[in-house]
Amino acid sequence: MEFKPLARFIDRITSWRIPWAEVVVMHRNETVFRYRNGYADLEEKTAIDDSRIFNLYSMTKIMTCTAALQLVEKGAIRLSDPLPDYLPEYAEMTVRKTLPDGEIALEKAERAIAVRDLFTMTAGFSYDLGAPSIREVVQRTNGKVPTREFAAALAKEPLLFEPGTRWNYSLCHDVLAALVEAVDGRRFGAYVKEEITGPLGMLDTSFDLTEEQRSRLAPQYEYNDALGKPVRKDGNGYRIGTEFESGGAGLLSTVSDYVRFLDALTNRGTSPDGVRILSPAGVDLMRTDHLNERTRADFNWEHFAGYGYGLGVRTHISKAGSGSLSPLGEFGWSGAAGCLAIIDPDSQLTVMYAQHLLNNQEPYVHPRLRNIVYACL
């Protein structure tokens, strides 16, 4: 294995527009390469180090789907179960439909949202955190917005389509976190800590930071094209309440911490020291392509060509379509500030890439980084 091309790529993108970047490559549970470059704080010229905490954003979704899959494995829920069995507020949903004359009408949904629809982004939700019912719950709870309250508020909004008929990237996994709470009884963050991060020894992964951890939170940036440089933009716009543990975008972590979780999935659900978070069958169900003829056309992001969508993850289904050097069945997800997970049980390969830049250049960086990694093996 020779990883000089990967180091050169990190150097190139951090001299381009990304303030800092770090990558860890694990093979057969051993770290075979780790490299970082750039500044955690551009103004202070503080070099990036391995203790920095950053926003995972949508890479939270892998953790949320793992938590919910644990409940599937325990027989507490099934993918085919109607969501109203656990969250009664979803019993009477309406769907926004466009009539032949162009007018918008609200009609009663023909079928209930299924648990599967939450995993697979086919429930009919949007990603509109400014919807009237969401604004109302923020005000009514004095800015707390507990996770269950968020889900109850979202149920008041009309769906964009009949459940199960289309794919739309949305707030599905935030509702999935509320489902975990409803079924298990613990707050979602407590469940994650006690069932996943705690057993794996992940001490720096959570929805809320201690004072000491806040001192290690990396500044966040957004590239300003007019100025030709990154500008500071801290905060998580998806964290709309102090008690909202967003299953879709709320976790913070470090590279060292989150790679432990990813490697357990690479290891088909069990960490190198024997902590089991999922069964091999559960991992395989997660990385199975769950798109069908009706939903596949909606999963059309250019940099996901050749990939299907599993239970909260992209999953590689066509080398010809993707042009990727990774094997079929490689899976993972990414986050709004640019982090990336590559989970590959067949190659026994885990990659955790991190940066902290909104408008993150994901379509450029991620496919190239993945191909460089596999070419280096």
Disulfide bonds with the S-S distance in Angstrom:
none
